[in-house]
Structures are given as structure tokens and as C-alpha cells.
């Protein structure tokens, strides 16, 4: 009743639903409602801060009596198969790890500015940042399993997708130290939460500019994150499909004719056969896309004929791993070169929308101006790491790590010493 999906997964209708579930739902912190008469001293951010304070005073939120880290397990199903993903909620030292945090997506200013206003007002970490680390021997998961053996979860939640979320506690110093030592020299790869990570760094620099001081590790110098081993058998990446809309003079006949110069195109009357062929492309090491349109019968599979095509189409400097991503081939060879949907139009969401689920993408064709759908295979975690290590950034919506990490199961309120520093700016700054 009180936890939510991450803030960037919540539309207005779901926000209203969360508001109705409970007067203590964390939605009032992470995506409060603006009002017509808002001022710099009374707005969605100041109300979020007031809500934090009230919940602590009323003991709806209770601070842990001592240091702890929190195993976070998620049991979920995809395509009829059940998995358990094992994560660990910790505080990561931002300054210490900054050179070892690897990003794979570009960020945009709007969401960061909005999150920064919220952090300035609440002085807290509410949502998670989903990080990956490389532990091929699964040493940390072994420590976790041993530490929580025979204990009950602090909290168990079943979310809207049917995923079961379980949060545990590890407070034994030896176990915490062992985990910290394993993680000390490891790179961390952002799976989800690029805007939240960059906002945390910006807020740390803001606090330092105020000459504020940390009082404990629970402060602006650290950020709450959930870490997952890249070798965890429960790690799943789903594809995010593209649906095309509002293109002037859109012609499937023209698209197919021009695409045939670089793609082998196969026709299917049955969706399941299309899906099977799309899956097979992964096993064959091929780049392929499913396709449906308003003005053709059945479906098509586009399979890239020459893997070196991107070397001819892209003149900018990009690493080999970036050039071989399915999503960069789609965006460059089909959306941009054939349909005229460049990076600016992608960023503006004017002609392309993103959707989870192959059936949902194809069902959308012909509805509300949707002209076509392109189906992708999921980006693999190995590809994410390769691109991130090269310092490259993938196109938007290249990865969809499933399930998402819930907000509100555990949060971090900062302790900040402002006695010798400058006054705080207001949230409108």
C-alpha cells in the first residue's frame, strides 16, 4: 500500500492510484502533485519534505537503530519461466567510486533538474539506483545467503506485475566488511538510474559549495544503491520496441524497397513464427528486426545482410561494440536513413514511442496514428558492459532491466552539518 514503482515508470493515472492506496504512500515524496497556487515556499518539493518530517515524527518511517545493509530479492516470471534476482542495498561513497562508475546512456537536463530540487528539499535518497558489478565466483551472493539463512524478510511485497520483492537485513560487522572488501576495487555499471546517479553527484558538489559537512555515512557523500552481480542467474533484460507515428508521406512499400538493399526481408502471416525467427537471430549472431505496418498484410523480418554496414553509414568515432548493437543499427540504418527520424526527433518523442512487449507493439499499429512497429531483441548485459567500458553511450531506451526496483522499501535520510556553511538555497533555484 505504501511503496511504488520508480518515479520515471509512473504515469499520471498510476500516480493517482498510488495516492488513493494510502495516505502514507511514498508517491507523495517521489512524484507529488503541483498546484496552481504553488510558490517557492509551498510546492511539490517542500510538501515532499514536510511529508518526510511528518512520517518520521509519527513513526510511520523508523530509522534503523544501527548500521545495516539490505539484501533485496525479487522473484518474477518471464515467458513462463521463474527467476530470482539477488541484489544488495548499500551506501556507495560517491567520491571514492566516481572513477569506477560506468554509464551507458545519455541523460537530459529536465529530469536531473527536477530530481535535484527534490533532493535539496528532502535531503534524502528515496529511490534506488540499479548498479551491476562483476563477481564471477558469486562470492557476495554466497555471503548474503549465509548471513540471512533462517531469517525472515523485513518486508515482502507483490507488485502490479506479480513480482515478489523481499527485503532482508545484514548487520553483522564481519559480513558487511567482507562484502565491502570484495566490492572495493570493482567497477559499477549503471543498469537503471543514470539521472539519479548524476543528480547525486551534482547534489554532493552543491553541498560542498555551501561548505556543509557530513556527520555520518548517511549524508550527501554517499548514495543508496542496489547492486546486482552481472553473473546472477536472475538478471533479465527485456527489449524495448519502437512504434512509429505521425510521419508525413509514410509508405511501407517504399520502406521495404529501400531496406532490401541492406536487409534480407522475410514475410510471415503468423506472429509466433515471426517471434521464433527473431529469437533465432540471436542464436545465429545476426541483427534482425520484426516489423508490422498499417498498409501491409502480415509481418516482416529484416535481417542485416552485412554486419559492416554501420562502418559505412556512421562517420563519427564509435567503438566496435556500439556499432554492433541492434538498437544503433535500427536507429541509423532504418529510422534515420530511410524514415528521416534523426536523434533530435527521437529525443523529442515526435515520431517514435517506446513500448514493452511484442504483442503490445504490433497491437498498437493502426491505433491513435501509429503507422508501424519495429521489434527488437534485448540488448545483452555483456554488450552494456563493453560499451560502458569504452566510455560510449547507447541510444535512449536501449535496455530494460526487469523487474524494476521498488521505491520505499528502504530509504536514506541524510545527516548534514550546516553550522559553519552558507545558507540553503530554496528549491526554485
ABEGO torsion letter per residue (X at the ends): XABBBBAAABBAAAAAAAAAABAABAAAAABBBBBAABBAABBAAAAAAAAAAAAAAAGABBBBABBBBBBBBBBBBBGGBBBBBBBBBBBBBAAAAAAABBBABBBBAAAAAAAAAAAAAAGBBABBBBBBBBBAAGAAAAAAAAAABGBBBABBBBBAAGBBBBBBBBABAAAAAAAAAAAAABBBBBABGAAAAAAAAAAAAAAAAAGBBBABABBAABBBBBBBBAABAABBBBBBBBBBBGBBGBBAAAAAAAAAAABBBBBBABAAAAAAAAAAAAAAGBBBBBBBBAABBEBBBBBBABAAAAAAABABBBBAAAAABAAAAAAAAAAAAAAGBBAAAAAAGAABBBBBEAAAAAAABGBGGBABBBBBBBBBAAAAAAAAAAGBBBBBGABBBOBBBBBGABBBBBBBBAAABBBBBBAAX
